[in-house]
Amino acid sequence: MGATTVESITENLLPSPPLPPNQGVKNWRGWGLLLNVLVAVVALIGVGYLQWLGMQRPQKSLANQQLAIQQEARRLETFKHLPPLGFDNLIADWIFLNFLQYFGDDARETTGFSLGAEYFDIITRRDPRFADIYPFLSSTISFYLANPRLAVEYMQRGTRVLTPQMHPRAFLVWRFKALDQLLLLGDIKGAIHSLEMAAKWGKGTPYEEYAKFYQQTADFLKKDPNSTLVRFMAWNDVYYQSTDKKIKERARQEILKLGAEERRDENGEIFFVFPQSPNQNRSR
């Protein structure tokens, strides 16, 4: 996540100004120090306000969970209209932490994940460069809320501003966008483009081996847009990358629909075999 220290906030708000030539250097530094102090005070007030908002969130002990959802929705609406003040990354971090708490709450079993899109709308507006949130965005909006078009729209906020130079895992935005386009939207052309961009952004990073795989997958789709094998590999990836039981079961069902066989190894671990080439396409 982005840094949340006062020092990082003030750096974002007020970069160090160039020193004026010749005279007045001492006075300029004095004014610069005063401005930094004022900015730090504003930042601290902002942090305090965010903490106060956090204390207003509904408690798990509320009997009426629907009322709790309404209260949380109003709280998120307040966050939506907070002025940026130059530390949007702090707000995005705070909202993401709140999302994790919301997502892991037992109440989701009865109330669902209806507010998931609201969290990520705020996060991607405030800090679209927050690369590590996009896998959570995809699973929540695409799979839990069954709205992959909205997920892709939010991911495009990241693809417009991120670069591999900013973050070595920036390619993840393109990768998860490709998964949603391929598996949930049937947008093969868009998935090919996203895979190629994921490959491009992955080159020169510690994850370059993934870049080669994404390019190979894009090339395969160009030759066979309706490739069952590519869909098998993609759903298999969803199955093994996800830690959520519901998403794993959805992926498992999709894999079996493609004609794959479910087997278990000597340790009882599940793996899937693609019927056209069982020896070469055992996947775990």
N, C-alpha and C positions, 0 to 999 in steps of 0.2 A: 504494500500500500504506500501511498504518498506519505512524506514526512509530515508530522503534526506538531513539531516544535515551534515555539515562537520565533526562533531564529530563521527557520525555513519560511515561515509565513511572511516575515518582514522582508526577506530576500525577494520573495515573489512580488510583494507589494511595491517595493522601492529598491530597484537595483542600484548598486553603487554608482553615483553620477561621476562623470569625468571631471577631473580637477580643472578649474579655469586657468588660463595662462597667466604667468607673471604674478600679479598682486591679488590680494584678497583670499589667499588659500586658507588662512587661519579662520577667517570669518565663515567661509564656505563650509569648512569642516564642522564648525560650531552649529551652523544651521542644519547640516546633514545629520549630526548627532541628535539634535532636537527633533527633527522629523522622524528619525528612527525610533526614538522614545515614544513619540505620539502614535506611530504605527503599531508599536508593540502593545501600547495600552488598548488601542482599538482591537487588536487581535485577541488580547486577553479577555476583553469584554465579549467578543464573539464566541470564544471558547466557553466562557461562563454561560452565555445564552444557550449554546448548544447543549451543555450539560443540564441546564434547567429544563429544556425541551425533553431531554431524555428521561428526566424524572417524572414527566407528565404522561409517559406511555402507560397504557393499561396493564394492570398486574394479572398474573395467571389466576389469581384467586377470584376474579370477577365471575359471578355465576352466569351472567348473560354474555356468552361469547360473541354474539352478534353486536352487542353494544360495544364490546372491546374492539371489534373490527372497525366500527364507525368512528370510535375515538382515535384509533391508529390512522385511519384515512384522513381525519381532520389534522392530525399532527403532521402527516406527510404533506398535506396541502400547505401547511405553514412553512415547511422546509422549501417547498417549491417556490415560494415567493420571498424567501430571504434574499436580500441584496448580496451580490457576490463579494464585494469588498476585497477582492484579490486573493482570497484563500479558499477557492472552490474545492481544491483537493482535500482540504480538511472536512468540508461538508460531505463530500463523496465518501471519504473514509468512514465518517460517522454513520452515514446512512447504510453503508455496506455492513458494518458491525451490527446495526439494528436489523438488517435483513437476515443475517445469520441467526440472530436470536429468534426472529420471527419464523424463519424456515424450520428451525429445530424445535419449536414449541409443539408440545403434544396436541394443542388445540387444532393444529392443521389437519388432524384426522377427521375432525367434525366440521371445520369451517373452510377447509381448502386453502388455496394459495392465491386468492383473488387479488391481493395487494402486491403480488410479486412484480407485476409490470410497473406499478407506481414507484417502487424502490429503484428499479433500474432506469426508469425514465429520468429520475432525479440524478442518479449517479452518472449516466452517460451524457446528460446535459452539463453537469458541473465539471466532470473530469473524464472526458471520453478517452483520454490517454491512459486510464487506469486499466492496463492490459489484462491483469489477472482476474478481473471480474467476469470476463466474457464467457468462460465455460459455465459459470453459475447462471448467467443470463440465458444462455441457450437452453439449458436443462429446465429452468423454471418456466420461461415463457413458452418455449416450443413444446415441451413435453407435458408439463403440469397444467399449463393454461391452454394448450393446444392452439397456440397462435404464432406459428413460425414466421408469418409475414411481419408481425410486429417485432419479433426478435431480430429478424434481418434488418429491419428499419433502424433499430437501436444499434446494431452492430455496425451499420454504415456510418454512424457518428464516429466510431473508432477508426474505421478504415480511412476516413477522410483526413484525420489529423495525426494518426500514429505513423511512425516509421521504425524500421528495424534498428536504426541508430539510437532511437529513444529508449527502446526496451528490447532485449534479446528474444523475448517471448511474444512480441507483437504479432508474429505470424499466426498465433492462436485465434485471433479475431477472424482471419480469413479461413482458417481451418474449420472452425465451428459454423461459420456462415455457409461453407461448402456442404457440411453435413446436413444442415437444415434444408438447403436448396435441393440436395440430391434425394434425401430420404423422405422429407415431409412435404416439399413443394413440387417436386418433379421438375425443377428448373435445371435441366441438364447443362444448358449453355452457361447459365450463371454459375453452376457448380464447377464447371471446367475453369472458368475465369478465376474463381475464388481459390481453387486448388493451385493454379499457376502462380497466383499472387502469394499464396502461403509458401510455395517453393522458392519464389524470388526473395521473399523476406527472411526465409530461414537460412539462406546461403550466407556463409561467413559468420554464423552464430554457433554456439556450442550444440545446437540442435540440427546441424546440417544433414544428418542422416535422414531426418524426417522430410527435409526439403526434397531429397531425391525420390522418396516414396510418393510425395504429393504430386510431383511432376509426372512420375510414371502412371499414377492413377488418372491424371488429367489426359495423358496421351492415350490411355486405354479407353477412356470414355469417348474421345474423339473418334476412335475406330468403331466402337460399339456403344452407342449412347444408351441402349437398353440393357447393358451388361448386368446379368444376375450376379456374376462373380463379384463385381465392384460393390453392388448393394450388400452382398453377403459380407464382404470384408468391412464395409462401413458399419453395418449393424453389429458385427462382431466387435468392432472397435468400441461402439457405444456400450455393448454388454460388459466388456472387460475394464473399460475406463470408469464406469459408473459405480459408485458405492451405494446407490439408492436402490432398494429392492423393487420398487414399482417400475423404475426406468429399466432395470435389468430384465424384469419379466416382460416388459413391452418389447425390448430388443430380442429376447429369446423367442417370443412368439413370431416376430417378423422374420427371424432367421429360419425358423421351422417352416413358415409359409413359403420361403424361397426353395424349399425342398432339401434343406440340410438335415443331417442326422445328428442327434444329440447322443453323446457317449460320455463315459467316465473312464479316467485313467486309473492306474493302480492305487492312487491315493484318494480316489473318490471324487476328484475334481472334474467338473464338467468341461467338455470341449465339443466343438462342432466340426463336422466333416461335410465339405461341399461335395455333392453327389457326382459331379462330372470328373473329379480328380481326387479321390479320397486320400491318396498317398501324399499328394503335393499340397493339399489345401486344408489339412488339419490345422485348426486355428485356436489359439488360446490367449 
